[in-house]
């Protein structure tokens, strides 16, 4: 029952997110066509790209929540799941983080693309490590043998 509830809730959340971003992108495209912009469709494409990132984060959050409520847990995998989810969440705040680092740490962070790349590669590396670590078998699996 818990499994169906989690899957249903996240499916509904992702469906609503997709619909909202599609409606906003279509509205923006119509506005750009009406105003005869020189780069028609660029704003709508940017909205769709942000929507894709939001849906990707929601899928990652679903995996994390599913892991914590359904799967057998280990301390290492739990820590990796939380840290990788935080890394992905930090991608949405790259501008603020890079501005802070630029002022207080180094001028290399003036370009937020560097931080964006580091955060995303860290996320990918953590997810790969998490996938490589074998999960603990549940007690039901042990009883069968």
C-alpha positions as CSV (number, residue, x, y, z in Angstrom):
1,X,0.0,0.0,0.0
2,X,2.8,2.4,0.9
3,X,4.5,1.6,-2.4
4,X,1.4,2.4,-4.4
5,X,0.9,5.7,-2.5
6,X,4.4,6.9,-3.1
7,X,4.3,6.0,-6.8
8,X,0.9,7.6,-7.2
9,X,1.9,10.8,-5.4
10,X,5.0,11.3,-7.4
11,X,3.3,10.4,-10.7
12,X,0.7,13.0,-10.0
13,X,3.4,15.6,-9.0
14,X,5.4,14.9,-12.2
15,X,2.2,15.0,-14.4
16,X,1.2,18.4,-12.9
17,X,4.7,19.8,-13.4
18,X,4.8,18.7,-17.0
19,X,1.3,20.2,-17.7
20,X,2.2,23.5,-16.0
21,X,5.5,24.0,-17.8
22,X,3.9,23.0,-21.2
23,X,1.1,25.6,-20.6
24,X,3.6,28.3,-19.7
25,X,5.8,27.5,-22.7
26,X,2.9,27.6,-25.1
27,X,1.7,30.9,-23.6
28,X,5.2,32.3,-23.9
29,X,5.5,31.2,-27.5
30,X,2.2,32.8,-28.4
31,X,3.3,36.0,-26.7
32,X,6.6,36.0,-28.6
33,X,4.8,35.4,-31.9
34,X,2.3,38.3,-31.2
35,X,5.1,40.7,-30.3
36,X,7.1,39.7,-33.4
37,X,10.3,39.0,-31.4
38,X,13.5,38.3,-33.4
39,X,14.1,35.0,-31.6
40,X,10.7,33.5,-31.5
41,X,10.6,30.3,-29.5
42,X,13.7,30.9,-27.4
43,X,11.8,31.8,-24.3
44,X,9.6,28.8,-24.7
45,X,12.6,26.5,-25.2
46,X,14.2,27.9,-22.0
47,X,10.9,27.3,-20.0
48,X,10.9,23.7,-21.3
49,X,14.5,23.2,-20.4
50,X,13.8,24.4,-16.8
51,X,10.8,22.2,-16.7
52,X,12.9,19.3,-17.8
53,X,15.3,20.0,-15.0
54,X,12.5,20.2,-12.5
55,X,11.0,16.9,-13.7
56,X,14.5,15.3,-13.5
57,X,14.8,16.5,-9.9
58,X,11.4,15.2,-9.0
59,X,12.4,11.8,-10.5
60,X,15.6,11.8,-8.4
61,X,13.5,12.8,-5.3
62,X,11.1,9.9,-6.0
63,X,14.1,7.5,-6.1
64,X,15.3,8.9,-2.8
65,X,11.9,8.7,-1.1
66,X,11.3,5.2,-2.6
67,X,14.6,4.1,-1.2
68,X,13.9,5.3,2.3
69,X,10.4,4.0,2.5
70,X,10.6,0.7,0.6
71,X,14.1,-0.6,0.1
72,X,16.4,-2.1,2.7
73,X,18.8,0.6,3.9
74,X,22.5,0.8,4.6
75,X,24.2,3.8,6.2
76,X,26.5,4.3,3.2
77,X,23.7,4.2,0.6
78,X,21.4,6.4,2.7
79,X,24.2,9.0,3.0
80,X,25.0,8.9,-0.7
81,X,21.3,9.2,-1.6
82,X,20.9,12.3,0.6
83,X,24.1,14.0,-0.5
84,X,23.5,13.3,-4.2
85,X,19.9,14.7,-3.9
86,X,21.3,17.8,-2.2
87,X,23.9,18.2,-5.0
88,X,21.1,18.1,-7.6
89,X,19.1,20.6,-5.5
90,X,22.0,23.0,-5.3
91,X,22.1,23.2,-9.2
92,X,19.0,25.4,-8.9
93,X,20.9,27.8,-6.7
94,X,24.1,27.9,-8.6
95,X,23.9,31.7,-9.3
96,X,23.6,32.6,-5.6
97,X,26.3,30.1,-4.5
98,X,28.8,31.2,-7.2
99,X,28.2,34.9,-6.3
100,X,28.9,34.1,-2.6
101,X,32.0,32.1,-3.5
102,X,33.2,34.8,-5.9
103,X,33.0,37.4,-3.2
104,X,34.5,35.4,-0.3
105,X,36.7,32.6,-1.8
106,X,38.1,33.2,-5.3
107,X,37.5,35.1,-8.6
108,X,37.4,31.8,-10.4
109,X,33.7,31.4,-9.4
110,X,32.7,34.6,-11.3
111,X,31.5,32.2,-14.0
112,X,28.8,30.0,-12.5
113,X,29.2,27.4,-15.3
114,X,32.3,26.1,-13.4
115,X,30.2,25.5,-10.3
116,X,27.3,24.1,-12.3
117,X,29.6,21.6,-13.9
118,X,31.3,20.6,-10.7
119,X,28.0,20.1,-8.9
120,X,26.5,18.0,-11.7
121,X,29.6,15.8,-12.1
122,X,29.6,15.3,-8.3
123,X,25.9,14.3,-8.5
124,X,26.6,11.8,-11.3
125,X,29.7,10.4,-9.5
126,X,27.7,10.0,-6.2
127,X,24.8,8.2,-8.1
128,X,27.3,5.9,-9.8
129,X,28.9,5.0,-6.5
130,X,25.4,4.5,-5.0
131,X,24.5,2.1,-7.8
132,X,27.7,0.2,-7.5
133,X,27.3,-0.5,-3.8
134,X,25.3,-3.7,-3.3
135,X,22.2,-3.2,-1.2
136,X,21.5,-5.2,1.9
137,X,19.2,-8.1,1.4
138,X,15.9,-7.9,3.2
139,X,15.0,-10.5,5.8
140,X,12.3,-11.9,3.4
141,X,15.1,-12.8,0.9
142,X,17.2,-14.4,3.6
143,X,14.2,-16.6,4.8
144,X,13.8,-18.1,1.4
145,X,17.3,-19.6,1.4
